[in-house]
Amino acid sequence: MKKCGTCKITKTKEEFSKDNTKADTLNYRCKSCNKKATKRYYDKNPKYYCKRSKIWREKNPGKFNFYVAAWRKKNPDKHKIIRNEASRRSVIKRRTSKNNNGKIDYGITMQKLYSRDNRVCGICKKVVIPDNWSLDHIRPISKGGTHTWDNIQLAHWICNVKKRDNYAAIDVH
C-alpha cells in the first residue's frame, strides 16, 4: 500500500506507475492523478508535445508505423473517416491552388455537412444515407468556385456524378 502524493489516498502498489529513480521504484502520484497532471501540462504546452512527438516519430519510424497499423486495425471505422477526409482535403487543396481560387475552409467535414443539410440531398432533395453521401460544390472548383460553407451542399454520390461540373441542379431521375 502507498499513499498518493496528490490525492492523499492510500492505494495498492498496482495503482502506481514505475519510476526507477525512486527508492521504492514507484511514482509518487497514482496513475489517475498522474494522467490528470500530464493532461494539464499538455494543455499548457501543446507546442512542446507536438515537437517532442515529431522528434520521436523521426527517430522511431518502425515503432511509429507499427503503432499506426495497430490503431488502424483496432479502429477501422475511424480510420476510414480520417482517410477519406485527408484524401478529400488534398484533392481540394490541389484543385483550388491550380485554379487560383484560394479559398478553402479546412473545418468542413462530411459529418458537419450531413448535420447542417439535415440529411437532404441538395440536388434531388431526397434523404441521403452516409454510405451514399458526397460533398457537392454548387459552383464547381473547376469553374472558379471555392471550398467554403456557402458553396457546398450534401448530395447523393450518383447525383453529384450526374451533375458533373454544371452550375445548376439537373434532373437526375
N, C-alpha and C positions, 0 to 999 in steps of 0.2 A: 504494500500500500504506500502511496505517496500523495502529498498534498500539492495541488496545482498552485503555482506562484501567482496566477492571475485571478482565477475564480475562488481560490482558497478552499476548494472542495477536495476531500480525500478520495482518491480513485485508485483502481488497480494499476499495476505496472503496465499492463497491455494497453491502457488508455494514454500512454505517453510515447512520443517518438524517441528514437535512439539519438543520442548525442555523445559521441566518444570523447569529447573534451571534458565532460563532467565525470566526477568520481564514480557515480552510480550508473553511468552511461545512458542516462535518460534526460530528456529535455526538461527544463523547469516548468514549462507550460503543458497542459494536457493537449491532446490532438485537436479538440474542438476549439479551445482558446487560441491555440497556435494558428489554426485555419482562419479564425476571425482577425487576428493580428496581421497575418500575411495579407489578407484581403484589404484591410485598412491601409497598409503600407503600399500595396499595389495601386489602390485608388489615388493615393497622394503622388505616386511616382510612376505613372504608366510608361513614360518615355524610357526610363531606366530598364523596365522589364522588357519592352519591345526590343531595345538594343541588345540586352542580355540574351534574349531568345534567338535573335538573328545570329549572334556570335556562336551560340550553341549549335544551331542548325547547320551553320557553315563548317564547324569542327566535326560534327557527327552526322553526316548525310545518311549513312546506313541506318543508324538508330532512328533518325527522323522519319525516313521512308518506311521503316518497319512500323513505327507508331501510327503513322498516317494510314497505312494499309490496314492495320488492326482496327482503327477507328472507323474506316470506311466499311469494313466487313460487319462491324457491330451496329452501324447506323446507316444502312443502305438508303433509307428514305431521305434522311437529312443530306446525305452526300449527293443524291440525285438533284435535290433542290439547289444546293450550293453550286454544283457543276453546271446546271442549266443557267443559273443566274450569271455565273462568271463567263460562260460562253456567250450569252446574250450581250453582256456588257462589253466584251472585247469586240464583237461584231459592230455594235452601235458606235463605239469609240472610233473604230477604223472608218466606218462609213461617214460619220459626221466630220471627221478631220479631212477625209477625201473630198467631201462636198463643201468644206469650209463653212458649215452651219455653226459648229462650235458649241451650241447649247446642249448640254447633257445634264440631266438630273439623276445622280447616282443613287438617290433614295428610292427610286421606283423599283418595286418588286411585284411579282405576279400576285402574291398574297394580298398586298395593299390594293392593287388594281382590282382584283376579284371582289374585295370588300367594297371599294369605292363605287364600282359599277353594279353593285347588287346582283352579281352573278348573271347579268344580262348581256348578250352579245350586242355590240354597238352597230353591227351590220344587219343581222336578220331579226334582232330584238327577241330572241328566244333564250331560254336558260342555258348556261354553259356549265359543264362539269369539269373539274380540274384535269381529268385525263385528256380532255379535248380542247383545252384553252390555248389562246395565243394572244400576244400583245400586238395590236394593230396601230400603226401610225396613221392618223387621219390624213394629214398631208405627209406623204412618204418622204423619208430622208433623202432619197434619190432625186426628189423634186424640190428640195430646199427646206423640208420640214425639220423640226427639232425633236429631240428626245426629252420632252418635258411633259408635265401632267396635263397641260391644256391641249396637247397634240396626240395623246394616246387614248385608246379605248380597249376594252376587253372584247375578244372575238373568238368564235369557233375557229379551229385551225383551218378547216376547209373553206369557211367564209373568207378568211384572210388570204388564202391561196388564190381563190377565185377573184378577189378584189384586185390582186396584184399591186401595181403602183398607181392606181387610179385615185383621184381625189374623192369622188362621191361614192356612196354605197351603191352597189349594184344588186340586181335581183339574183340571188344565189340559188333560188329554188325553182 
